[in-house]
Amino acid sequence: MKNEVPGAITPVQPDDGDALTLSTKVDDTLLKSLVWMAAYHGKPTSEAAMLSGLPAGRFISPKQAQLAMEQSGFSVGVIERQPHEVSPMLLPVVLFRKDHGGCVLIGRSPNDVKLIKPPSEIKEGAQPIDEMEAAYLVVLPEAGSKVVAIGVSQLKANYTGFAMLVKPVGRVDIRAGKPEAKESGHWLLSTLWRYRRYYWSAALGALLINVLALAGTFFTMNVYDRVVPNQAFTTLWSLAIGVAIAMLFEFISRNVRAHVLDVAGKKADLIMGAMLFKQALSIRMEHKPASSGSFANQLREFESVRDFVASATLATISDLPFTFLYIAVIFMIAGPLGFIPLGLIPVIVGVSLFIQWPLKKTMKENLRESSLKQGVLIETVEGIETLKATGGERYMQERWELFSAKASDTSMKSKRLSALATNFVSWITQFETVMIVVAGVYLIADGKLTQGALIGSVILASRALAPLAQVTGLAVRFQQSKAALDSLSGLMKKPVERDPEVDYLDGPIVTGAIELKGVGFHYPSPNGMKPPEFLKNINIKVDAGERIAILGRVGSGKSSLLRVMSNLYRPTSGQIFSDGIDLSQIDPSDWRASVGYVAQDSRLFYGSLRQNVMIGRPDASIHELLRVAKVTGIDAIAQSSPHGWNMQIGENGDGLSGGQRQLVALARSLIARPKLLLMDEPTSAMDTQTEAAFIRDLAIATVGTTLVVVTHRPSLLALVDRIIVMDGGKVVTDGPKEAVLAALRAPQGTQPTPSGTEPARVTQDQQ
């Protein structure tokens, strides 16, 4: 076998086949190209970190590739260029391939390579480019990310014509002084601004619509002033044809404007919805709203914000400036009659502003009461089985009716205010017509106004105040949307697990070793009172491959300790290290990829059995699935159903027994082959026979894996060689299994003491 020189430029031989043909490999070449680009620009990252926050799928799409690079601290742009049209100053660039993959274009000749790669990487023995067909130099992920010479025809055969430019976002050197905090832009306004070209087009459409709307007014004026007195039927039909054409174009313009606003609204809706849901998934657990119902209601309130910025609202707002156009035309054709609608504008605006204060207060109350009502609903739906079993239906019924009544009261107040303002504006509009007609009759009598001009003024005055009347109706929706927007903005400002300002280490190797130094922890207190400490000055060192059981009475802090070790919650004091690296320096995505955590009450989701097992590893192979199925015993669950692995599981695991749910949760963690496996009462719902088989298979499957298990079951101690005993949030005993068990069996009041051979380690908080 011919030895390859690392870093050499390897030409693609004709008999090797096309290196860019449609691939059936599981490897995501576009993702690997992004990782290569990040490393090239001096900001190395891992695939897991790159995929953080993106929807699951076999391959990432070009749009997701842009999002991945942006959230990794890069500025990106997509261009439509042929490879020879890309300026050397822009290289390297990521090329999008027809097989849904990617590669990195770095140049056309060795000189280009020297510009971006150290000359030492271009070794002697590589085939010179001038002895080959004209070729491009690309980094192919499927070739081990080597620099490969690809023929022009080969590259073009699988190139989509689109490339992505990548540039790291610059940062201020702290030696030059602390930089001011950079505002990333409001999540709503920045998204709307992103589609400003649609809104500019809609504004242009509004101009055309309102100018064409004047045709009907002038047609009416001319008919009354010229056609009727002179019986000019030819003129009548000429004017009618002209105004019909204008109305047709107005109709088309209105539909085009509505379509443009709908397209912009749809695009903005998808982006903002994804942004909010991603934020909800990324919020640090200690900052998550205490009530699941309130949390869900916060996200649901996005509907009111979306409806407010929908096409109808924006169309009304775009028509507002033309109120003054209509009034100006009234001044032109009817002189002083223009003062009537002009004088009524401050009245209508004043009414709209006047009701804002009581509406604001009412809407905030309604949002709060609706959140509580939603919380009761979600609690009831999730726990309806428990409510029926314990006879708690009447209690929840009382709460539901109480909060429903309060929400209805505040809703009625807002509707009453809205109706008052709307009816007042409607009366003003009707009274305006009367005032114009009365004043116009006197002007006609003085010979200063024609009958046609009076009728045209009435039509224009109604058009002038119509947008203002609608704006008054929007006042209620504005306050409702504003209250929801404030709530959502608060959600968007909550701290997230993956801090974008932190430069995490590039995919550190996690061996399973973990150390806690002086760790303390308490859960957030929803009522503002000082929360109790669940962990107090924990000092534990776990070596790679070690197998530990944590024992203790109920409430001693065992489950909290696992949550902190899994990095679901951050310690309120102290530090956690993985292989000597502070956990705060490891990307949460990299840590989760190496750590398996099985909670005591792991939740299953609606979907198939296979989807539930592979929810965190959608790219796992069928062999990996069958491996964990055999270890956990869920292969028997699949075999028991005629649908096999496609058997449907209800929400929260409905359709499975408690023990089966536990097995699925265990399989979900094991399929990722974690280096550190944390389990909280993993066999509490299993029968003796299932538990024995599980312990036997798990002992084999987790060889070399660090295992930390919380249990009250003596049978699980067969898996471990070290025991930690906790009480009151402290470690009271820590040592080899046999020594700790002997100490626990000893008469009450005695404690194990370390000897020269250290049969047991008793920690700082001896009792």
N, C-alpha and C positions, 0 to 999 in steps of 0.2 A: 504494500500500500504506500502510495506516494505521500511523503510528509509535507504538510502545509506549513507555510511560514506565517506566524501570527501577524495580523495587520497588513498582509500583502494584498495587492489588488488582484483579485481572482477573476479572470475572464470566464464568461459562460460559454461552454463549448456546445456546438450544435447538437451533439448526440446526448447531451445532458438533459435535453428538453427545455422548455421555456420555464425559467425560474419564476416567472410572474403569472403562470397559468392559474386557473381557478383552483384554490387549495381546499382540501377537506380536513386540514389539520385543525385541532381545537385552538391552537395558539392564535391570539388576537394580534395580528401583525401591526395594525394601526396603533393599538395600545402600546406595544413594545417600541414602536417608532417614537411615540410621545415620551416614553421613559428615556430613550436615547437622547432626544432633543433636550430634555430637562437636564440630564447629566452633562451634555455638551456645553450648555449655557451656565454651568456651575451651580445648579440647583437640583442635585440628584434627588430622586424620589422613587418610591416603590410602586408596583402596579396596584397594590391594595390601596395605597394612599391616593393614587391617581383616580381610582374608581369611586372613591368615597363620595357619597351624595348623589351618584348617578343611578338611573334606573337599571335594573338587572337585565341581562341579555347575553346572548352568546358572543356577540361582537358589539363594540361601541360604534355609534354612527358618527359621521363627520360633525354634526351639530354637537353631539355629546363630547367629541374630541375637543372642540373649542371650549366648552364649559370646563372640561377637565384641566386644560392648560390655564384658563383664566383663574380657577380656584387654586391653582398651584403657584400663582404669582407671575403669570406671563400675560403679555399683551398679544393678541392674535388677530389675524385677518385672513380672509379667504380670497384668493384671486383666481381668475380663469385665464390660464396661460399654458401654452405649450412649453415643454422643457427648455427648448432653445430660446424662448422669449423671456425666461426668468433671468434677471440681472444677476451677475456674479456677486454684487454687493448684498443681495438678499439671501444668499445661500448660508447655511443649509435650509431647505424647506421640506415640509412633509407633503408627499404626493398621495392623493386619494386614489385607490385602485378599484377596479371593477369587481374584484372578488371580496369587496367590503373590507379590505385590509389597507395597509399603507406601507410606505418605505420612505427613506430620506434621501433626497437628491443633494449631493454635495459638490458636483462639478462635472466637467467634461474632459479634463486632462489632468495629468499628475501635478501640473502647476497649480491647478485649482485646489487639489487636495492639500498641497503644502501650505495654502493660505489658512486652512482651518484645522489641520492635523500636524502634529510634530513630524519633521522630516524623518525622525528615527522610526516612525511607524510604517514608512514606505520602504520595505526591505528589498535587498537585491534578490533577483530571481523572479520577481514579478514580471509578467509579460508586458512589454512596452505597448502603450496605447497605439502608437503609430504603425505597429505591425498588425493591428486588428482593424475590423470595421469600425467606423465612427461609433463611439460608445459614450454612455453616461456612467458616471460613478455614483452608485447608490449604496446605502446601508440597508441590507435585507435582513429583517428579523429572523426569517426562516433559515438563513444561512449563518446563524450565530452572530448576527449584527456585525458581519464583516463588510468591508468596503469591496463591492463587487462591480465589475465592469459589465454593463448591460447594453446590448445592441439597441440602436435607435428603434428598429422595428419591433423588438421584443418589448421595450418599455411602452411604446405607443399603443401596442395591442391591448394592454391592460390598464392604461392610464385614463382616468375619467375626464381629464382636462382641468381639474381643480386642484390647487395646492394651498397649503396653509403656511402663512408666515408666522414666525414665533420670535418674540423678543421679551426678555425679562423686564419686569417693571422695576425701575430704579428706586433705590432707597437712599435717604440722606444719611451720611456718615455722622454718627453721634459726636465725633470730635468737633464738628462744626456747630454744635449746639443741638439741643433737643428739638426735633422738628415738631411743627404743629400737627395736631391730629387731622388726618385727611378724611374728609367726609366722602363716603362712598355714594351719597345721593339717596334721597328717599326712595324706598322700594316701590312705591306707587308712581310717584312723579317721574322717576328716572325711567321706569318702564314705558309710561306714556310718551315721554320725550324720545324714546328710542324709535317710536313709530310716528314721529312728527310729520314726516312727508305725507302720510295718509291724512293727517289733520289739516295740513296746508292745502291739500287737494280738496278736502271737504269745505274749507273756508272759501276757496275759489268757486266751488259749486254753490255755496250760499250766496256769494255775490251775484252769480249768474241767475239764480232762482229769484232773488229779490228784485233785481233789475227787470227781469222778464215779467214779474208780477205787476209791474206798473202798466203793462200793456192793457190789461183789462180796465183799469181806471181811465186811461186816456181814451179808450174805445167808448166807454159810457159817456164821457164828457162830450166827445165829438158827435155822438148820435143825438144827444139831447140838444146840443147847441147848434148843430149844422144840418144833420141829416133830417131830423123831424120837421124843423121849420121849413126846409126847402124841398122836402119829399125827394131827397137825392138817393134813390135806391142803388144806383151804380156805386156811389161812394160807400153806401152801407155795406154792400157785398165785398168791396175791396178791403174795407176796414175789418169786416168779419173774418175774411180769409187770413189777413195779416195777424189778427189777434189769436186765431185758432192755431196758426203756426207757432206763435210765441208760447201759447199754453202747452202745445205739444213738447216744445223744447224744455219748458219749465217742468213738465211731468217727467221727462227723461232725466233731467238734471237732479230732480228730487230722488229718483230711484238710484241714480249713480252715486249721489252723496250718501244715501242710506247704505248702499253696498260697500262703499269705501270705509265708512265708519264701522260697519259690521265686521269687515275683514280686520281692521285695526283692533277692534274690541276683542275679536276671537284670539288674535295673536297675543295681545296683552294679557288676556284672561288665562291662556295656557301658561305663559311665563310666570305671572304673578301667583297662580295656583300652585305651580310646581315649586316656586320660591318659598311660599308659605308652608307647604307640606314638608319640604326639605328642612326648613327651620324648625318645624315641630319635631322632626325626627332627630335633629342635631342638638337640641337644647340639652344642656347638662341636667342630669336627673335631679340635682338638688335645687334647680331653678324651675322645674316643671310645676305648673299650677296644681294645687293640692287636689282639686276636684276634677275628675275626668270629664264630667258633664260640662263644667265651665270651660274646660280646655276645648272640648268638641264644639261648644257654642261659639267660642272665639273664632274658630276656623269657619263655622257656618256663617258667621256674620260677614264673611268676605262676599257672600252673595249680594248683600245690600250695597256694599261698596261697588261691586261690579255692575249692578243694575244702575247705580247713579251715574257712572261714567259710560253707560251704554249709549247707543246711537241716538235714541230719542232725546236724552238730556243734552248731548253735545250738539244736536241739531238745533235745539231751542237756544242754547247759548250762542251758537254761531249766527242766529237770526237777530240777537239783541242789538248789535251795532246799527242795524238797518232801521231801527225805530226812528233814529234821527234823520235817516234818508227820507222816510215817508213824511215826517213832519216838515222837512225842508221843502218837499214838493207841495205840501199844503200851503206853505207860505208863498210859494211861487204862483199857485193857481187861485188861492182864496185869501191871501193876505193875512189879516188879523185872526182868522179862524185857527191858524196854526198855534196861537197861544193857548188854546183850550187843551189840546192833548199835551202840549209842552208843560203846562202848569199841573196837569194831573200826574205826570211821571214822579215828581217828588212824593206825592201822596201815596202812590202805590209802593214805591221803594221804602217809604217810611213805615208802612204797614208790615211789609216783609221783614224789615229790620226789627220792628217792635216785638214781633212774636218769636224772634230767635232766642231771647233769654229764657222765657218760660218753656219753650220747646226743648232747649238744650238740657235743662234740668229734668224735664219729663222723660226725654229719650235716654238719659243716663240711668234713670231709675228703671225704665222699661228694660234696658239691656241687662241690668243687674238681676232683675226679677226673672227675666227669660233665661239667664244663665243658671239660676237656681232651679228653675222648672226643668231645664234640660238635664241638669245633674240628677234630679230625682228620676227622670225618665230612664237615663242610662243605667243608673244603679238598679232600678226595678227590672229592666230587661235582662241585665247581666245576672241578677240574683233572684230571678223569679222562682226558680226551683226551691231555693232556701226559704223564700218568703212563704211559699205554699206549705212547705214542710213544718215551718215554725208558727204558722198562723199570723204572719206579719203583714198580710194584705191591707188590713184596715189602717195600720200605721202609715204605710206608703200612700194609701188612698187619701188620707187626711193631709199629708204633706203636699201631694199633687194638687189637691183642690185649693189649698192655702196659697201656694205659689201661683197657681193659675189665676186665682182671683186677683192677686196683687198685680200680676202682669196685665190682666184685662183692664184693671183700673187705670194704670199708667197709659195703656194703649188708648183707652177711651179719652183720656185727657188730651193726648196728642192729636187724636182725630177731631176732637171738639175745637181745638185751636186752629187746626188746619181748615176745617169747614168754615170757621168764622172769618179767617183771612181770605179764603177763596170766594166766599159769598160777598164779602165787602168789595173785592176787586171786580167781581161780576157786576155788582150794582154800579160801581164807578164807570165801568165800560158802557153800560146802558145809559147812564146819566150823561155820559160824554156825548152820545148820539143826540140826545135831546138838546143839549146846550148848543151843539154845532148847528142843528136844524133851526133853532130859535134865532141864534145870532145870524145865521145865513139868510133867513127870510128878511131881516131888517136890511142886510147888505144888498139883497136883490131889490128891495123896495127903493133903496138909494141909488140903484143903478151901478153899484160897485162889484156886483157878483152875478154870474150867470147861473141858471138852474143846473146845467151840467157840471159846473165847478162845485156847486153845493153837494150834489150827489157824489162826485169824485172825492170830495173832502171827507164825507161820511165813510166811504169805503176805505180811504187811506188811513183815517183816524182809527178805525177798527183794526186794520193791519198793524198800525204802529203800536197799539197797546196789547195786542195778542201775545207777543213774546213775554211782556212783563207780567201778564196774567198767569202765564204758565210758570214763570219764575217764582211767583208767589206760591204756587202749588208745589214747586220743587223745594221750598224752604223746609217743609217737614221731612222730606226725603234727605235733604242735606244734613239736617241735625241727626237723623238716624244713621246716615252713612258716616258722619263725622265721629259719632260715638263709637261706631264699629271700627272706624279707621284708627282712632286713638288706641283702642284695645289691641288691634292687630299690630300697630306700630310698637306698642309695648312688648308684644310677643317677639317682634323682629329684633328688638334690642337686647333680648335676653342672651346671656353668655352661651356659647356653643362648645361642644367637646373639642372640635378641631379649630384651634385659634389660627386664623389666617396670618397673623403677624409673627407666629413662631416658626423658626426654621428647624423643623424636626430632623432627626438623624435619618440618613438614607437607609431604610429597611434594615435596621440592626438585627443581627442573628440572635433570636431568642432560644435559649437552650432549656428554659424551664426553671432556671434558678431565680429566686425572688427573695428579697430581704426587706423587712419593715423595721424602720428605726423611729421610735417615739411616736408612733401613729395614734392619733386620736380622731374620733369621728362622732358627729351627731347629725341627725336628720333635721331638715329645716322645719321651723315651727310656724304653722299657718296663722296662729293668732298673735304673733309677735313676741310671745313670752320666751324666756330663756329655755332652749330645748335641753333635755337630759343627754348626758354623754353615754353613747352606746359602746364606744371603744376608748380605752384610757391607756396611754403610754405603752402601746404594743411594740415589743421588740422580738421579731422572729426572723430566723434565717433558714431558708429552704434551699438545699442544694439540688442541682439538676438530677432528675431521675429518682428523687426521694419520694417516699410514699407515706403520707401523714393522715392521721384521723384527728378530728377536732371534736372533743366531747364537752359536755356541760349541760347544766339545767336549762329550762326554758327561759329565754330572756337574758342569757349570759353574753350575747354578742356574737355568737357563732356565724349566723347568716349575714350579719352586718360585716363581719370580717371578710367573708367571701366576696361580698359586693364591692368592698374597697379593693381587694386584691385583683378583681376582674376589671377594675377601673370604671365600673358603672358609676360609682360615686368617688369623688376625690376626698382624701383625708382632710379634716379641718386643721390638723397639726401633724408634724412629722413628715417623713419621706418614705417613698417606696422605690426600691431599686430592682432592676432586672439585669442580671449579669453585670452589675456594677454601674448601670446607667439609670439615672433618675427617670422615673416613669413619665414625668412631664416633658422629657426630651424625645419620647417615642411617639410617633404618630398613632392616634387611637385606632386607626384602620389596621396598621401593622400589628398592634398589640392584640386586637380582636382576632386577627388571622392566625395568631399563634396560641391563643388561650381559648379553651372551651369552658363554658360556665353553664351548669345545669341547676336552675333554681328549684326551690322546693315546690313552687306552684307554676312551673313552666306552662306557658300558654300555647295552644295550637290554634291554627287559623283555618278559615274556610278554604277548601281546596282538596286536591287529591293527596293520598298518602305520600306519594313520591314528592310532590311539591312541598309538603311540610318537612320532609327529611332534608331536602336540598335547598331550603329557603335561603340559607346563607352561602351555599355553594352551588349555584345553578349550572356551573360549568363542570361539575363533578361527573366522572364517567360512570357507566353502568357497573363496572367492576368495583368501584369504590362504594357505590350504593349497596351492592350485594354483600360486600365485606362487612359493613357496619350492620346490615340486616342480620347477618349470621351471628355477629357478636351480641347484639341486643335482643335477638329473637323476634324482631318485627317481620321477618320473612314468613312466620306463621300467620301473622295478621293478613299479609297480602295473599297468602295461599287460601285463607278462609273465605275470601271474597271472590265472587265470580268476575269481578272487575280487576282483580290483582292489585298492582301498584296504582291503578287509576281509581280505586275506590274513594268515594267522596267522604270527607270528614267535615262535620259541621263546625260552626263557630265555637271556639274554646274546646274543641275536641269532642263535640257531641257525636255520639255513635260509637265511641270507644270507652272502654272501662278505665278506671283510674290508673291501674297498672299499665294498660296499653298506652295511655297518654304519656306515662313516665318513660316507657321504652322508646317512643317516638322522639321525645325530647332528648334522651340520651343519644340516640342515633344522630340527631341533628348536630350535636356537638362533636361526636366522634368522627363524622365524615370529613371534617376539616383536618384530621390528624394533628390535634393540638400538641404543643410541647408542654403546656401546663393545663391540666384538667382539674377544674374545681366543681365539686358536686355537693349539693345540699340535700341530704336525705334521699338519695337516688332510688332506694328500694322500699320506701315507706308504704307504697300501695301494691307491692308485689306479694304473691303467695310464696310459701317456703320453697317450693320446687322451682318456680321461675327465678327466685332470688339466687338459689344455689347455682343454676345454670348461668345466670348473668355474671355472678362473681367469678366463676371458672373461666368464662370466655373473656371477661374484661381483664383479668390478670394477664392473659396471653396477649390481648390486643394492645395493652398499654405498657408493654415492656419498653423501658427507656423514657417513658413519659412521666413527668412530675405529677403526682396525684395528691390532691388535698380533698378530703371528704369529711363532711359533717354528718354525723350519724348517732342514732341511739340504738342501732341494731348491732349486737355483738358479732353477728356473722360477718359483717363488713370489715371487721378488724383483721380478718385473714388477708386482706389486700395490703395492709400497711405494716411498717416496721417502726413507726414513731407515733407517739400520741401527745397531743396538746390538750390540756384541760383548761377551760375558761369559766370564770364566775364574775358576775358584776362588771363585765366589759374588760376584764383583765386576764392575763395569762397567769394561772396559778401553778401549773405543773407542765413541764415539757421534758420529754425524755424518751428512751427506747420503750417499745411497747410492753415488754414483759415487766420492766421495772415500774412503769407507771401503773399497769394493771395490778401489780402486787401492792403498790402503795394505796390504790383505791380500795383494795380488799382489806387493807389493814384496819384495825380498830379506829373509830372516830377520834380525831384529835391528834393522830400521828401524821407526820408528813415525811416523804422521802427526802433523804439528804444525799448530796453528791459524795461519791467516794473516789478513790484513786482511779478506778476504772470507769468512773462516771456512768453508772447504770441508769441514772435519771438526772435530768437537768431541771432544777427548780428555779424558776425565774424570780424577778425582782419582787413580785407581789405575793410572797408566801403568806399563807393563812393557816 
